[in-house]
Amino acid sequence: MSVEKNEISQFIEKREEILEYKENLRKIGLRKLKLKRKKPEFLRWLWWKFIKFQNNLKWKRPRGKDNKMRLKLKGYPPMASASYALPTELRFLHPSGLIPVTITSAAELEKLDPSKHIVYISSRVGLKKRIELIRLAKEKGFKVANA
């Protein structure tokens, strides 16, 4: 009877630990999403004036001597800068909140933790070895992003 209670208490502790971890991942994802929503869309200078720019909406830094956007005057679109970057603890995370790692062999997979890392299999790996790596990763509980 005491063995069952001990097993149940271990199960409950593990479950609470997993739920806490999932909640942290969810909070990270929500925080990242909120910060991304605040960030404006950076478009090149005069994109609204020329059709050739409307079809190719990518950021180009304004470099003119008297350019109003470069001078950051009121009423002109914002310029991309380091102040819009995500915080360092969120910057390179996968949307799931895990750290992405590229692997090429089973030995590299041994060094990783499935609760912290998500696995990408290198494009230089052939089909036979790729299938083997996917099988090993699934057995150890890893998520494979490009399976």
C-alpha positions in Angstrom: 0.0 0.0 0.0 2.8 2.4 0.9 4.5 1.5 -2.4 1.5 2.6 -4.3 1.3 5.9 -2.4 5.0 6.5 -3.1 4.5 5.8 -6.9 1.5 8.0 -7.0 3.4 10.9 -5.3 6.3 10.5 -7.7 3.9 10.5 -10.6 2.2 13.7 -9.3 5.5 15.4 -8.7 6.7 14.6 -12.3 3.4 15.7 -13.7 3.6 19.1 -11.9 7.1 19.5 -13.1 6.1 18.9 -16.7 3.1 21.2 -16.4 5.3 24.0 -15.0 7.8 23.5 -17.8 5.0 23.6 -20.4 3.6 26.8 -18.8 7.1 28.4 -19.0 7.3 27.5 -22.7 3.8 29.0 -23.3 4.8 32.2 -21.5 8.0 32.5 -23.6 5.9 32.0 -26.8 3.3 34.6 -25.7 6.0 37.1 -24.8 7.8 36.6 -28.1 4.5 37.0 -30.0 3.6 40.2 -28.1 7.0 41.7 -28.8 6.8 40.8 -32.5 3.4 42.5 -32.7 4.8 45.7 -31.4 7.5 45.8 -34.0 6.5 47.8 -37.1 7.0 46.5 -40.6 10.1 48.1 -42.0 9.7 49.1 -45.6 12.1 51.1 -47.8 12.0 54.8 -48.4 9.3 56.0 -51.0 7.8 52.5 -51.3 4.4 54.2 -51.5 5.5 56.4 -54.5 6.9 53.9 -57.0 5.3 50.7 -58.4 8.7 49.0 -58.6 9.1 49.3 -54.8 5.5 48.2 -54.1 6.2 44.9 -55.8 9.5 44.4 -53.9 8.7 45.4 -50.3 12.1 44.8 -48.6 14.1 47.0 -46.2 16.8 49.2 -47.7 18.5 51.7 -45.5 18.0 55.3 -46.6 21.5 56.9 -47.3 20.7 60.3 -48.7 22.3 63.4 -47.2 19.0 65.1 -46.5 16.7 62.0 -46.3 13.9 62.7 -43.8 13.6 59.0 -42.8 17.3 58.7 -42.1 17.1 61.8 -39.9 14.2 60.1 -38.1 11.8 63.1 -38.5 8.3 63.0 -37.2 5.7 61.7 -39.7 8.1 59.4 -41.6 8.3 55.6 -41.3 10.5 54.1 -38.6 14.0 52.8 -39.5 15.2 49.3 -38.5 17.5 49.4 -35.6 19.0 47.3 -32.8 16.4 48.6 -30.3 13.7 46.6 -32.1 15.5 43.2 -31.5 14.1 40.6 -29.2 15.7 40.0 -25.8 18.6 37.7 -25.9 16.9 34.9 -23.9 14.2 34.8 -26.6 16.2 35.6 -29.7 17.3 32.3 -31.1 14.6 30.0 -29.8 12.3 27.8 -31.9 8.6 28.8 -31.7 8.1 25.9 -29.4 10.5 27.5 -26.9 13.2 24.9 -27.4 16.8 25.5 -28.5 17.3 24.4 -32.1 20.4 22.2 -32.7 21.6 20.8 -36.1 23.0 17.2 -35.8 24.9 15.0 -38.2 25.5 11.9 -36.1 24.1 9.8 -33.2 27.0 10.9 -31.0 25.9 14.5 -31.2 22.4 13.4 -30.2 23.8 11.7 -27.0 24.9 15.1 -25.7 21.5 16.8 -25.9 18.5 17.0 -23.6 15.1 16.4 -25.1 13.4 18.8 -22.7 15.6 21.7 -23.8 16.5 21.0 -27.5 14.7 20.5 -30.8 16.7 18.7 -33.4 17.3 19.6 -37.1 19.0 16.9 -39.1 21.7 18.4 -41.4 21.1 18.5 -45.1 24.4 16.9 -45.7 23.2 13.6 -44.2 22.1 10.9 -46.6 18.7 9.1 -46.6 19.8 5.9 -44.9 21.6 7.7 -42.0 18.7 10.3 -41.8 16.1 7.6 -41.2 18.4 6.1 -38.5 18.8 9.5 -36.8 15.1 10.2 -36.9 14.4 6.8 -35.3 17.0 7.3 -32.6 15.7 10.8 -31.9 12.0 9.7 -31.6 13.1 6.9 -29.2 14.9 9.4 -26.9 12.0 11.7 -27.0 13.3 14.5 -29.2 11.2 16.6 -31.5 12.6 16.5 -35.0 11.8 19.7 -36.9 12.7 18.7 -40.4 11.8 15.0 -40.4 
